[in-house]
Amino acid sequence: MNNSAKKPRLEPTIENLSKALYSVNRHAKTALEPKFLYDLKKRALEKMIDQGIAKKVGLHFSRNPRFCKQRSDVLVQCGNYTFHMPPMKEDFKILPHLGELDEQLRNPKAHISLKQAKLLLMSYTGVKEANIEQKAIYMHNNPYQPLFLGKKAWAYA
């Protein structure tokens, strides 16, 4: 079997979308530039909620509030997985507050590569990742951060 053979593209089923969200969310937590991954997650969850594939369950206190003492996030159920996303104003009026996050509850492990997960969610949402030129413009404004240009190629803008 040829290693360069492409894997078949994943279908946008509830299970595949949930696993892709899990993979993207897990990688976003440790990424140097997580903005795109979190935006992709948020857009996918919003579309899934609009289509009735996922549903908002309630509000949780955030474990890592940024500049405030207390912040809440929306808990979203998607298949066998749950995710958090930023709330909108109407969420505080509609959704019940569930209090603290239960640390014992965990999502099942999903074995899907970040590349496959991004491709599935980008095709599902229509969101596109910034290309190298846009990254180079960004890096020009942030000259001390490296820019990955391909296999073993790094540059400073």
PyMOL commands that place a pseudoatom at each C-alpha (Angstrom):
pseudoatom trace, name=CA, resn=MET, resi=1, chain=A, elem=C, hetatm=0, pos=[0.000, 0.000, 0.000]
pseudoatom trace, name=CA, resn=ASN, resi=2, chain=A, elem=C, hetatm=0, pos=[1.327, 3.419, -0.917]
pseudoatom trace, name=CA, resn=ASN, resi=3, chain=A, elem=C, hetatm=0, pos=[1.853, 5.771, 2.053]
pseudoatom trace, name=CA, resn=SER, resi=4, chain=A, elem=C, hetatm=0, pos=[1.229, 8.791, -0.130]
pseudoatom trace, name=CA, resn=ALA, resi=5, chain=A, elem=C, hetatm=0, pos=[-2.298, 7.573, -0.957]
pseudoatom trace, name=CA, resn=LYS, resi=6, chain=A, elem=C, hetatm=0, pos=[-4.852, 10.024, 0.330]
pseudoatom trace, name=CA, resn=LYS, resi=7, chain=A, elem=C, hetatm=0, pos=[-7.191, 8.954, 3.075]
pseudoatom trace, name=CA, resn=PRO, resi=8, chain=A, elem=C, hetatm=0, pos=[-10.836, 9.112, 2.061]
pseudoatom trace, name=CA, resn=ARG, resi=9, chain=A, elem=C, hetatm=0, pos=[-12.508, 12.349, 2.998]
pseudoatom trace, name=CA, resn=LEU, resi=10, chain=A, elem=C, hetatm=0, pos=[-14.682, 12.131, 6.089]
pseudoatom trace, name=CA, resn=GLU, resi=11, chain=A, elem=C, hetatm=0, pos=[-18.413, 12.635, 5.684]
pseudoatom trace, name=CA, resn=PRO, resi=12, chain=A, elem=C, hetatm=0, pos=[-19.969, 15.384, 7.847]
pseudoatom trace, name=CA, resn=THR, resi=13, chain=A, elem=C, hetatm=0, pos=[-21.865, 13.019, 10.163]
pseudoatom trace, name=CA, resn=ILE, resi=14, chain=A, elem=C, hetatm=0, pos=[-22.575, 13.941, 13.790]
pseudoatom trace, name=CA, resn=GLU, resi=15, chain=A, elem=C, hetatm=0, pos=[-19.926, 11.463, 14.941]
pseudoatom trace, name=CA, resn=ASN, resi=16, chain=A, elem=C, hetatm=0, pos=[-17.245, 12.710, 12.531]
pseudoatom trace, name=CA, resn=LEU, resi=17, chain=A, elem=C, hetatm=0, pos=[-17.980, 16.377, 13.224]
pseudoatom trace, name=CA, resn=SER, resi=18, chain=A, elem=C, hetatm=0, pos=[-17.841, 15.738, 16.982]
pseudoatom trace, name=CA, resn=LYS, resi=19, chain=A, elem=C, hetatm=0, pos=[-14.511, 13.933, 16.687]
pseudoatom trace, name=CA, resn=ALA, resi=20, chain=A, elem=C, hetatm=0, pos=[-13.135, 16.705, 14.475]
pseudoatom trace, name=CA, resn=LEU, resi=21, chain=A, elem=C, hetatm=0, pos=[-14.210, 19.320, 17.034]
pseudoatom trace, name=CA, resn=TYR, resi=22, chain=A, elem=C, hetatm=0, pos=[-12.535, 17.294, 19.781]
pseudoatom trace, name=CA, resn=SER, resi=23, chain=A, elem=C, hetatm=0, pos=[-9.267, 17.162, 17.825]
pseudoatom trace, name=CA, resn=VAL, resi=24, chain=A, elem=C, hetatm=0, pos=[-9.319, 20.860, 16.902]
pseudoatom trace, name=CA, resn=ASN, resi=25, chain=A, elem=C, hetatm=0, pos=[-10.160, 21.873, 20.485]
pseudoatom trace, name=CA, resn=ARG, resi=26, chain=A, elem=C, hetatm=0, pos=[-7.395, 19.671, 21.941]
pseudoatom trace, name=CA, resn=HIS, resi=27, chain=A, elem=C, hetatm=0, pos=[-4.795, 21.133, 19.574]
pseudoatom trace, name=CA, resn=ALA, resi=28, chain=A, elem=C, hetatm=0, pos=[-6.010, 24.720, 20.083]
pseudoatom trace, name=CA, resn=LYS, resi=29, chain=A, elem=C, hetatm=0, pos=[-5.272, 24.490, 23.806]
pseudoatom trace, name=CA, resn=THR, resi=30, chain=A, elem=C, hetatm=0, pos=[-1.541, 24.043, 23.134]
pseudoatom trace, name=CA, resn=ALA, resi=31, chain=A, elem=C, hetatm=0, pos=[-1.134, 25.901, 19.825]
pseudoatom trace, name=CA, resn=LEU, resi=32, chain=A, elem=C, hetatm=0, pos=[1.082, 28.968, 19.545]
pseudoatom trace, name=CA, resn=GLU, resi=33, chain=A, elem=C, hetatm=0, pos=[-1.544, 30.674, 17.380]
pseudoatom trace, name=CA, resn=PRO, resi=34, chain=A, elem=C, hetatm=0, pos=[-4.900, 29.152, 18.444]
pseudoatom trace, name=CA, resn=LYS, resi=35, chain=A, elem=C, hetatm=0, pos=[-7.152, 31.925, 17.071]
pseudoatom trace, name=CA, resn=PHE, resi=36, chain=A, elem=C, hetatm=0, pos=[-8.038, 30.132, 13.820]
pseudoatom trace, name=CA, resn=LEU, resi=37, chain=A, elem=C, hetatm=0, pos=[-8.688, 26.805, 15.552]
pseudoatom trace, name=CA, resn=TYR, resi=38, chain=A, elem=C, hetatm=0, pos=[-10.986, 28.369, 18.152]
pseudoatom trace, name=CA, resn=ASP, resi=39, chain=A, elem=C, hetatm=0, pos=[-12.790, 30.349, 15.445]
pseudoatom trace, name=CA, resn=LEU, resi=40, chain=A, elem=C, hetatm=0, pos=[-13.270, 27.169, 13.397]
pseudoatom trace, name=CA, resn=LYS, resi=41, chain=A, elem=C, hetatm=0, pos=[-14.643, 25.376, 16.486]
pseudoatom trace, name=CA, resn=LYS, resi=42, chain=A, elem=C, hetatm=0, pos=[-17.038, 28.234, 17.273]
pseudoatom trace, name=CA, resn=ARG, resi=43, chain=A, elem=C, hetatm=0, pos=[-18.341, 28.485, 13.703]
pseudoatom trace, name=CA, resn=ALA, resi=44, chain=A, elem=C, hetatm=0, pos=[-18.828, 24.719, 13.442]
pseudoatom trace, name=CA, resn=LEU, resi=45, chain=A, elem=C, hetatm=0, pos=[-20.711, 24.607, 16.762]
pseudoatom trace, name=CA, resn=GLU, resi=46, chain=A, elem=C, hetatm=0, pos=[-22.925, 27.543, 15.739]
pseudoatom trace, name=CA, resn=LYS, resi=47, chain=A, elem=C, hetatm=0, pos=[-23.811, 25.844, 12.445]
pseudoatom trace, name=CA, resn=MET, resi=48, chain=A, elem=C, hetatm=0, pos=[-24.481, 22.526, 14.189]
pseudoatom trace, name=CA, resn=ILE, resi=49, chain=A, elem=C, hetatm=0, pos=[-26.773, 24.283, 16.689]
pseudoatom trace, name=CA, resn=ASP, resi=50, chain=A, elem=C, hetatm=0, pos=[-28.615, 26.039, 13.851]
pseudoatom trace, name=CA, resn=GLN, resi=51, chain=A, elem=C, hetatm=0, pos=[-29.114, 22.687, 12.082]
pseudoatom trace, name=CA, resn=GLY, resi=52, chain=A, elem=C, hetatm=0, pos=[-30.271, 20.947, 15.262]
pseudoatom trace, name=CA, resn=ILE, resi=53, chain=A, elem=C, hetatm=0, pos=[-27.270, 18.584, 15.328]
pseudoatom trace, name=CA, resn=ALA, resi=54, chain=A, elem=C, hetatm=0, pos=[-25.988, 20.073, 18.589]
pseudoatom trace, name=CA, resn=LYS, resi=55, chain=A, elem=C, hetatm=0, pos=[-27.793, 21.792, 21.441]
pseudoatom trace, name=CA, resn=LYS, resi=56, chain=A, elem=C, hetatm=0, pos=[-26.946, 24.261, 24.158]
pseudoatom trace, name=CA, resn=VAL, resi=57, chain=A, elem=C, hetatm=0, pos=[-27.351, 22.578, 27.538]
pseudoatom trace, name=CA, resn=GLY, resi=58, chain=A, elem=C, hetatm=0, pos=[-26.545, 25.327, 30.023]
pseudoatom trace, name=CA, resn=LEU, resi=59, chain=A, elem=C, hetatm=0, pos=[-23.898, 27.632, 31.450]
pseudoatom trace, name=CA, resn=HIS, resi=60, chain=A, elem=C, hetatm=0, pos=[-20.780, 26.691, 33.416]
pseudoatom trace, name=CA, resn=PHE, resi=61, chain=A, elem=C, hetatm=0, pos=[-18.449, 28.905, 35.378]
pseudoatom trace, name=CA, resn=SER, resi=62, chain=A, elem=C, hetatm=0, pos=[-15.232, 29.217, 33.393]
pseudoatom trace, name=CA, resn=ARG, resi=63, chain=A, elem=C, hetatm=0, pos=[-12.144, 27.593, 34.878]
pseudoatom trace, name=CA, resn=ASN, resi=64, chain=A, elem=C, hetatm=0, pos=[-9.899, 30.305, 33.420]
pseudoatom trace, name=CA, resn=PRO, resi=65, chain=A, elem=C, hetatm=0, pos=[-11.617, 33.693, 33.506]
pseudoatom trace, name=CA, resn=ARG, resi=66, chain=A, elem=C, hetatm=0, pos=[-9.370, 36.196, 31.783]
pseudoatom trace, name=CA, resn=PHE, resi=67, chain=A, elem=C, hetatm=0, pos=[-9.732, 39.712, 33.165]
pseudoatom trace, name=CA, resn=CYS, resi=68, chain=A, elem=C, hetatm=0, pos=[-12.670, 39.186, 35.474]
pseudoatom trace, name=CA, resn=LYS, resi=69, chain=A, elem=C, hetatm=0, pos=[-13.206, 37.193, 38.631]
pseudoatom trace, name=CA, resn=GLN, resi=70, chain=A, elem=C, hetatm=0, pos=[-16.035, 35.139, 37.206]
pseudoatom trace, name=CA, resn=ARG, resi=71, chain=A, elem=C, hetatm=0, pos=[-17.122, 34.239, 33.690]
pseudoatom trace, name=CA, resn=SER, resi=72, chain=A, elem=C, hetatm=0, pos=[-19.533, 31.699, 32.270]
pseudoatom trace, name=CA, resn=ASP, resi=73, chain=A, elem=C, hetatm=0, pos=[-19.289, 29.554, 29.150]
pseudoatom trace, name=CA, resn=VAL, resi=74, chain=A, elem=C, hetatm=0, pos=[-22.056, 27.773, 27.253]
pseudoatom trace, name=CA, resn=LEU, resi=75, chain=A, elem=C, hetatm=0, pos=[-21.994, 23.972, 27.451]
pseudoatom trace, name=CA, resn=VAL, resi=76, chain=A, elem=C, hetatm=0, pos=[-22.893, 22.436, 24.076]
pseudoatom trace, name=CA, resn=GLN, resi=77, chain=A, elem=C, hetatm=0, pos=[-23.845, 18.756, 23.611]
pseudoatom trace, name=CA, resn=CYS, resi=78, chain=A, elem=C, hetatm=0, pos=[-22.838, 17.289, 20.270]
pseudoatom trace, name=CA, resn=GLY, resi=79, chain=A, elem=C, hetatm=0, pos=[-23.291, 13.530, 19.907]
pseudoatom trace, name=CA, resn=ASN, resi=80, chain=A, elem=C, hetatm=0, pos=[-21.285, 11.867, 22.700]
pseudoatom trace, name=CA, resn=TYR, resi=81, chain=A, elem=C, hetatm=0, pos=[-19.133, 14.977, 23.176]
pseudoatom trace, name=CA, resn=THR, resi=82, chain=A, elem=C, hetatm=0, pos=[-19.540, 18.241, 25.067]
pseudoatom trace, name=CA, resn=PHE, resi=83, chain=A, elem=C, hetatm=0, pos=[-17.782, 21.512, 24.323]
pseudoatom trace, name=CA, resn=HIS, resi=84, chain=A, elem=C, hetatm=0, pos=[-17.703, 25.018, 25.734]
pseudoatom trace, name=CA, resn=MET, resi=85, chain=A, elem=C, hetatm=0, pos=[-18.115, 28.188, 23.732]
pseudoatom trace, name=CA, resn=PRO, resi=86, chain=A, elem=C, hetatm=0, pos=[-18.504, 31.883, 24.603]
pseudoatom trace, name=CA, resn=PRO, resi=87, chain=A, elem=C, hetatm=0, pos=[-22.050, 32.886, 25.554]
pseudoatom trace, name=CA, resn=MET, resi=88, chain=A, elem=C, hetatm=0, pos=[-24.267, 35.417, 23.829]
pseudoatom trace, name=CA, resn=LYS, resi=89, chain=A, elem=C, hetatm=0, pos=[-26.456, 37.826, 25.797]
pseudoatom trace, name=CA, resn=GLU, resi=90, chain=A, elem=C, hetatm=0, pos=[-29.637, 35.803, 25.251]
pseudoatom trace, name=CA, resn=ASP, resi=91, chain=A, elem=C, hetatm=0, pos=[-27.946, 32.656, 26.609]
pseudoatom trace, name=CA, resn=PHE, resi=92, chain=A, elem=C, hetatm=0, pos=[-27.988, 34.145, 30.117]
pseudoatom trace, name=CA, resn=LYS, resi=93, chain=A, elem=C, hetatm=0, pos=[-31.765, 34.645, 29.853]
pseudoatom trace, name=CA, resn=ILE, resi=94, chain=A, elem=C, hetatm=0, pos=[-32.609, 31.272, 28.311]
pseudoatom trace, name=CA, resn=LEU, resi=95, chain=A, elem=C, hetatm=0, pos=[-30.141, 28.684, 29.628]
pseudoatom trace, name=CA, resn=PRO, resi=96, chain=A, elem=C, hetatm=0, pos=[-29.937, 27.326, 33.175]
pseudoatom trace, name=CA, resn=HIS, resi=97, chain=A, elem=C, hetatm=0, pos=[-26.717, 27.886, 35.094]
pseudoatom trace, name=CA, resn=LEU, resi=98, chain=A, elem=C, hetatm=0, pos=[-25.126, 24.550, 35.967]
pseudoatom trace, name=CA, resn=GLY, resi=99, chain=A, elem=C, hetatm=0, pos=[-22.524, 25.962, 38.369]
pseudoatom trace, name=CA, resn=GLU, resi=100, chain=A, elem=C, hetatm=0, pos=[-18.994, 24.576, 38.457]
pseudoatom trace, name=CA, resn=LEU, resi=101, chain=A, elem=C, hetatm=0, pos=[-17.658, 22.255, 35.781]
pseudoatom trace, name=CA, resn=ASP, resi=102, chain=A, elem=C, hetatm=0, pos=[-17.568, 18.608, 36.869]
pseudoatom trace, name=CA, resn=GLU, resi=103, chain=A, elem=C, hetatm=0, pos=[-13.921, 17.577, 36.441]
pseudoatom trace, name=CA, resn=GLN, resi=104, chain=A, elem=C, hetatm=0, pos=[-14.880, 13.880, 36.396]
pseudoatom trace, name=CA, resn=LEU, resi=105, chain=A, elem=C, hetatm=0, pos=[-16.773, 14.132, 33.106]
pseudoatom trace, name=CA, resn=ARG, resi=106, chain=A, elem=C, hetatm=0, pos=[-14.522, 13.669, 30.067]
pseudoatom trace, name=CA, resn=ASN, resi=107, chain=A, elem=C, hetatm=0, pos=[-15.115, 13.396, 26.352]
pseudoatom trace, name=CA, resn=PRO, resi=108, chain=A, elem=C, hetatm=0, pos=[-14.305, 10.023, 24.767]
pseudoatom trace, name=CA, resn=LYS, resi=109, chain=A, elem=C, hetatm=0, pos=[-10.939, 9.914, 23.006]
pseudoatom trace, name=CA, resn=ALA, resi=110, chain=A, elem=C, hetatm=0, pos=[-11.092, 10.565, 19.280]
pseudoatom trace, name=CA, resn=HIS, resi=111, chain=A, elem=C, hetatm=0, pos=[-8.348, 9.431, 16.945]
pseudoatom trace, name=CA, resn=ILE, resi=112, chain=A, elem=C, hetatm=0, pos=[-8.483, 11.857, 14.051]
pseudoatom trace, name=CA, resn=SER, resi=113, chain=A, elem=C, hetatm=0, pos=[-5.571, 13.911, 12.796]
pseudoatom trace, name=CA, resn=LEU, resi=114, chain=A, elem=C, hetatm=0, pos=[-5.640, 17.678, 13.087]
pseudoatom trace, name=CA, resn=LYS, resi=115, chain=A, elem=C, hetatm=0, pos=[-5.292, 17.943, 9.318]
pseudoatom trace, name=CA, resn=GLN, resi=116, chain=A, elem=C, hetatm=0, pos=[-8.338, 15.730, 8.685]
pseudoatom trace, name=CA, resn=ALA, resi=117, chain=A, elem=C, hetatm=0, pos=[-10.308, 17.521, 11.404]
pseudoatom trace, name=CA, resn=LYS, resi=118, chain=A, elem=C, hetatm=0, pos=[-9.534, 20.956, 9.971]
pseudoatom trace, name=CA, resn=LEU, resi=119, chain=A, elem=C, hetatm=0, pos=[-10.416, 19.846, 6.423]
pseudoatom trace, name=CA, resn=LEU, resi=120, chain=A, elem=C, hetatm=0, pos=[-13.750, 18.413, 7.561]
pseudoatom trace, name=CA, resn=LEU, resi=121, chain=A, elem=C, hetatm=0, pos=[-14.715, 21.466, 9.629]
pseudoatom trace, name=CA, resn=MET, resi=122, chain=A, elem=C, hetatm=0, pos=[-13.529, 23.934, 6.975]
pseudoatom trace, name=CA, resn=SER, resi=123, chain=A, elem=C, hetatm=0, pos=[-15.589, 22.187, 4.280]
pseudoatom trace, name=CA, resn=TYR, resi=124, chain=A, elem=C, hetatm=0, pos=[-18.575, 22.002, 6.646]
pseudoatom trace, name=CA, resn=THR, resi=125, chain=A, elem=C, hetatm=0, pos=[-18.458, 25.687, 7.649]
pseudoatom trace, name=CA, resn=GLY, resi=126, chain=A, elem=C, hetatm=0, pos=[-16.932, 27.262, 4.535]
pseudoatom trace, name=CA, resn=VAL, resi=127, chain=A, elem=C, hetatm=0, pos=[-14.206, 28.915, 6.660]
pseudoatom trace, name=CA, resn=LYS, resi=128, chain=A, elem=C, hetatm=0, pos=[-10.781, 29.130, 5.042]
pseudoatom trace, name=CA, resn=GLU, resi=129, chain=A, elem=C, hetatm=0, pos=[-7.414, 29.282, 6.760]
pseudoatom trace, name=CA, resn=ALA, resi=130, chain=A, elem=C, hetatm=0, pos=[-5.209, 32.293, 6.112]
pseudoatom trace, name=CA, resn=ASN, resi=131, chain=A, elem=C, hetatm=0, pos=[-2.605, 31.635, 3.452]
pseudoatom trace, name=CA, resn=ILE, resi=132, chain=A, elem=C, hetatm=0, pos=[1.148, 32.133, 3.797]
pseudoatom trace, name=CA, resn=GLU, resi=133, chain=A, elem=C, hetatm=0, pos=[1.081, 35.721, 2.462]
pseudoatom trace, name=CA, resn=GLN, resi=134, chain=A, elem=C, hetatm=0, pos=[-1.482, 36.772, 5.075]
pseudoatom trace, name=CA, resn=LYS, resi=135, chain=A, elem=C, hetatm=0, pos=[0.596, 35.074, 7.768]
pseudoatom trace, name=CA, resn=ALA, resi=136, chain=A, elem=C, hetatm=0, pos=[3.693, 36.891, 6.512]
pseudoatom trace, name=CA, resn=ILE, resi=137, chain=A, elem=C, hetatm=0, pos=[1.880, 40.231, 6.813]
pseudoatom trace, name=CA, resn=TYR, resi=138, chain=A, elem=C, hetatm=0, pos=[0.869, 39.304, 10.353]
pseudoatom trace, name=CA, resn=MET, resi=139, chain=A, elem=C, hetatm=0, pos=[4.428, 38.260, 11.158]
pseudoatom trace, name=CA, resn=HIS, resi=140, chain=A, elem=C, hetatm=0, pos=[5.746, 41.562, 9.806]
pseudoatom trace, name=CA, resn=ASN, resi=141, chain=A, elem=C, hetatm=0, pos=[3.800, 43.251, 12.598]
pseudoatom trace, name=CA, resn=ASN, resi=142, chain=A, elem=C, hetatm=0, pos=[5.110, 40.653, 15.111]
pseudoatom trace, name=CA, resn=PRO, resi=143, chain=A, elem=C, hetatm=0, pos=[8.768, 40.270, 14.087]
pseudoatom trace, name=CA, resn=TYR, resi=144, chain=A, elem=C, hetatm=0, pos=[9.886, 38.110, 17.010]
pseudoatom trace, name=CA, resn=GLN, resi=145, chain=A, elem=C, hetatm=0, pos=[7.585, 35.193, 16.285]
pseudoatom trace, name=CA, resn=PRO, resi=146, chain=A, elem=C, hetatm=0, pos=[8.750, 32.539, 13.802]
pseudoatom trace, name=CA, resn=LEU, resi=147, chain=A, elem=C, hetatm=0, pos=[6.775, 31.753, 10.659]
pseudoatom trace, name=CA, resn=PHE, resi=148, chain=A, elem=C, hetatm=0, pos=[6.541, 28.163, 9.465]
pseudoatom trace, name=CA, resn=LEU, resi=149, chain=A, elem=C, hetatm=0, pos=[6.859, 28.085, 5.682]
pseudoatom trace, name=CA, resn=GLY, resi=150, chain=A, elem=C, hetatm=0, pos=[6.883, 24.362, 5.013]
pseudoatom trace, name=CA, resn=LYS, resi=151, chain=A, elem=C, hetatm=0, pos=[8.977, 21.321, 5.783]
pseudoatom trace, name=CA, resn=LYS, resi=152, chain=A, elem=C, hetatm=0, pos=[11.875, 22.419, 7.998]
pseudoatom trace, name=CA, resn=ALA, resi=153, chain=A, elem=C, hetatm=0, pos=[11.592, 26.016, 6.800]
pseudoatom trace, name=CA, resn=TRP, resi=154, chain=A, elem=C, hetatm=0, pos=[11.295, 28.826, 9.316]
pseudoatom trace, name=CA, resn=ALA, resi=155, chain=A, elem=C, hetatm=0, pos=[11.619, 32.515, 8.672]
pseudoatom trace, name=CA, resn=TYR, resi=156, chain=A, elem=C, hetatm=0, pos=[11.265, 35.716, 10.581]
pseudoatom trace, name=CA, resn=ALA, resi=157, chain=A, elem=C, hetatm=0, pos=[9.202, 38.380, 8.861]
for i in range(1, 157): cmd.bond("trace and resi %d" % i, "trace and resi %d" % (i + 1))
show_as sticks, trace
zoom trace
